[in-house]
C-alpha cells in the first residue's frame, strides 16, 4: 500500500485529537480527549485510572509539541503533525513509549471487568468517546482481534495503535483503526 494510506490515517488521528475542530491541536485538546475517555468510563476524578489517563495524554502532547510544533506557537497544525510523524517522530523510541503509555491508560480504563482483555462492548465505548462511526468501530475491532478470539488483548491493542501511526500496509491490523482504508 502507498504512503497515502499512512497520511490518511495520520489525518484521521489528528481529526480525533482536534477536539474543538479549529485545525490545530493543543494541550487543551489533549486534556479534553482524556476527559472524554474518562467520562465514557465514568472514572472518578483523581482515581488511579483517571490520573493515568490525564498523565498519559499530557505526556503524549509534550512529545508531539516537541517534535511537531515547528513554528513554536504552542499548537500543532495538521500539516505539522503529519510532517513530523512521517519524518520519523513516530519511529523514535521515546515517542513510541509515550504512545504505549496512552495505550495502556486507555486499555486499563476500558477493561471494565479487569480480565486483561477488551470485549467488543468495551471497545465500542472507546470509539464512542472519540466519535467514531459504528462501521469503523466494527471493522477496527475485527482487524485488531488478530487471533480471532472475540476480544482484544493488550498486545493486540498496542500493536494496532503503533501500526496506525507508522504503517502504510493494509495487512497491519492498526491501519484499519480510523477508517481511512475505504471502509466508511
Beta strands, then each sheet from edge to edge (+ up, - down):
strand 1: 24-25
strand 2: 76-77
strand 3: 117-118
strand 4: 152-153
sheet 1: 1+ 2-
sheet 2: 3+ 4-
end
